[in-house]
Amino acid sequence: MSKIFLITGSIAAGLAVVLGAFGAHALKTKLQPDQLLVFETGVRYQMYHAFALIFLFLAGEKLNASFIQYSGLFFLAGIVLFSGSLYFLACKDLLGLDNFRKIIGPITPLGGLCFVLGWGFLAIAAFKNNIK
């Protein structure tokens, strides 16, 4: 499972770079400043948690495997739900998704909760092991 975290973390980081460049160049003139900030927040949190996934790969040998797996799965879910929903919310006017705001909006905090749970499981994994 840890190899999957290295792969998905690397892909998520690469996509964050692509999406960040896309937002800075292609969307800069198409989105309102507040929408662009929302998009950038999605990119930033995606990159943070892509690095977290890569860290899980590196720490996987030393920490409790089951808690590391839970942590990684929650990080992945958080990227999809939190960052993904922010991308849609920022671009809802461009995509004609204004009617879906009521559906997409509540997904963002669920993604944030997934991030928090991921960090919690990482803390438990560290606590359950004797790290020197």
Contacts in CASP RR format, 6 or more apart in sequence:
PFRMAT RR
TARGET T0000
AUTHOR 0000-0000-0000
METHOD contacts of the structure
MODEL  1
MSKIFLITGSIAAGLAVVLGAFGAHALKTKLQPDQLLVFETGVRYQMYHA
FALIFLFLAGEKLNASFIQYSGLFFLAGIVLFSGSLYFLACKDLLGLDNF
RKIIGPITPLGGLCFVLGWGFLAIAAFKNNIK
1 65 0 8 1.000
1 68 0 8 1.000
1 69 0 8 1.000
2 56 0 8 1.000
2 57 0 8 1.000
2 60 0 8 1.000
2 61 0 8 1.000
2 65 0 8 1.000
2 68 0 8 1.000
3 57 0 8 1.000
5 53 0 8 1.000
5 54 0 8 1.000
5 56 0 8 1.000
5 57 0 8 1.000
5 72 0 8 1.000
6 53 0 8 1.000
6 54 0 8 1.000
6 57 0 8 1.000
8 53 0 8 1.000
8 76 0 8 1.000
9 50 0 8 1.000
9 51 0 8 1.000
9 53 0 8 1.000
9 54 0 8 1.000
10 50 0 8 1.000
10 54 0 8 1.000
12 46 0 8 1.000
12 47 0 8 1.000
12 49 0 8 1.000
12 50 0 8 1.000
12 53 0 8 1.000
12 79 0 8 1.000
13 47 0 8 1.000
13 50 0 8 1.000
13 51 0 8 1.000
13 54 0 8 1.000
14 50 0 8 1.000
15 46 0 8 1.000
16 43 0 8 1.000
16 46 0 8 1.000
16 47 0 8 1.000
16 50 0 8 1.000
17 47 0 8 1.000
19 39 0 8 1.000
19 43 0 8 1.000
19 46 0 8 1.000
19 87 0 8 1.000
20 39 0 8 1.000
20 40 0 8 1.000
20 43 0 8 1.000
23 31 0 8 1.000
23 36 0 8 1.000
23 39 0 8 1.000
23 40 0 8 1.000
23 43 0 8 1.000
27 36 0 8 1.000
27 39 0 8 1.000
27 90 0 8 1.000
27 91 0 8 1.000
27 94 0 8 1.000
28 36 0 8 1.000
30 94 0 8 1.000
31 39 0 8 1.000
31 90 0 8 1.000
31 91 0 8 1.000
31 94 0 8 1.000
35 90 0 8 1.000
35 91 0 8 1.000
35 93 0 8 1.000
36 90 0 8 1.000
38 86 0 8 1.000
38 89 0 8 1.000
38 90 0 8 1.000
39 86 0 8 1.000
39 87 0 8 1.000
39 90 0 8 1.000
39 91 0 8 1.000
41 86 0 8 1.000
42 82 0 8 1.000
42 83 0 8 1.000
42 84 0 8 1.000
42 86 0 8 1.000
42 87 0 8 1.000
43 83 0 8 1.000
45 79 0 8 1.000
45 82 0 8 1.000
45 83 0 8 1.000
45 86 0 8 1.000
45 115 0 8 1.000
46 79 0 8 1.000
46 83 0 8 1.000
49 75 0 8 1.000
49 78 0 8 1.000
49 79 0 8 1.000
49 83 0 8 1.000
49 115 0 8 1.000
50 79 0 8 1.000
52 72 0 8 1.000
52 75 0 8 1.000
52 119 0 8 1.000
52 122 0 8 1.000
53 72 0 8 1.000
53 75 0 8 1.000
53 76 0 8 1.000
56 68 0 8 1.000
56 71 0 8 1.000
56 72 0 8 1.000
56 75 0 8 1.000
56 122 0 8 1.000
59 68 0 8 1.000
59 125 0 8 1.000
60 68 0 8 1.000
62 129 0 8 1.000
62 131 0 8 1.000
63 122 0 8 1.000
63 125 0 8 1.000
63 126 0 8 1.000
63 128 0 8 1.000
63 129 0 8 1.000
63 131 0 8 1.000
64 124 0 8 1.000
64 125 0 8 1.000
64 128 0 8 1.000
64 129 0 8 1.000
67 121 0 8 1.000
67 122 0 8 1.000
67 124 0 8 1.000
67 125 0 8 1.000
67 128 0 8 1.000
68 121 0 8 1.000
68 122 0 8 1.000
68 125 0 8 1.000
70 117 0 8 1.000
70 118 0 8 1.000
70 121 0 8 1.000
71 118 0 8 1.000
71 119 0 8 1.000
71 120 0 8 1.000
71 121 0 8 1.000
71 122 0 8 1.000
71 125 0 8 1.000
72 118 0 8 1.000
72 121 0 8 1.000
74 114 0 8 1.000
74 115 0 8 1.000
74 117 0 8 1.000
74 118 0 8 1.000
74 121 0 8 1.000
75 114 0 8 1.000
75 115 0 8 1.000
75 118 0 8 1.000
77 111 0 8 1.000
77 114 0 8 1.000
78 111 0 8 1.000
78 112 0 8 1.000
78 114 0 8 1.000
78 115 0 8 1.000
80 111 0 8 1.000
81 107 0 8 1.000
81 108 0 8 1.000
81 110 0 8 1.000
81 111 0 8 1.000
81 112 0 8 1.000
81 114 0 8 1.000
82 108 0 8 1.000
82 110 0 8 1.000
82 111 0 8 1.000
82 112 0 8 1.000
82 114 0 8 1.000
82 115 0 8 1.000
85 104 0 8 1.000
85 105 0 8 1.000
85 107 0 8 1.000
85 108 0 8 1.000
85 111 0 8 1.000
86 108 0 8 1.000
88 95 0 8 1.000
88 97 0 8 1.000
88 100 0 8 1.000
88 104 0 8 1.000
89 101 0 8 1.000
89 104 0 8 1.000
89 105 0 8 1.000
89 108 0 8 1.000
91 97 0 8 1.000
92 98 0 8 1.000
92 100 0 8 1.000
92 101 0 8 1.000
92 104 0 8 1.000
97 104 0 8 1.000
END
